[in-house]
Amino acid sequence: MPKGRPNSMNHYGVLLNELGLDETFLTPLREKYLQPLTALLYPDCGGSCLDSHKAFVVKYALREDLDLHTHYDNAEVTLNVCLGKEFTEGSLYFAEFRQDAKPVPSYLEVEHLLFYGLFHRGGQLHGALPIASGERRNLIIWMRSSAVRNHLCPMCNRQPDLVEADGFGDGFTGVLEGSPPGTTDICSVT
């Protein structure tokens, strides 16, 4: 795996759009297979109208990234799939939502098993405990809903100021030309 920085927290991994996998693999995967599941599991946070994503693979190994501290994702729904290799320890842990964070959070620990995936809300506090040996790689897909984030940025909790961007632009969309003010080309939030 080439050494890169797939996000602001992990030091080792690769962005999958840089490998040309967005239109050929990730968009069809999100639209045809993942969104029907997220629509059932997460209707209250945009699960039925996920219209963009950011996907990357992260690597955990000794003398590299061993763990990932408590954080929340820039996503409405996240899929985390353990791709391998062989490793010990390194469970994932989950707490409450960032809006409901307590001074002393309570955590639920989940063993991350090879070739299994976990869905969770992006705003849920979570992290990865240190691996003790071996190497683990995870496919992470942050799925985003412009219907949700056009009204409230999930990172700063304010109404966003939209600017032109290449690609998915972190999941925000602009107002369509010729549309009545206040409308965008998105599904509605319930």
Secondary structure, DSSP 8 states (H G I E B T S, - for coil): -----SSSS-SSEEEGGGGT-IIIIIHHIIIIIIHHHHHHH-GGGTTT---EEEEEEEEEETTS---EEEE--SSSEEEEEEEE--EEE--EEEEEEGGG--SS---EEE---TT-EEEEETTEEEEE--EEEEEEEEEEEEEE-HHHHTTS-TTTSS-------STTGGG-----TTS-TT--SS----
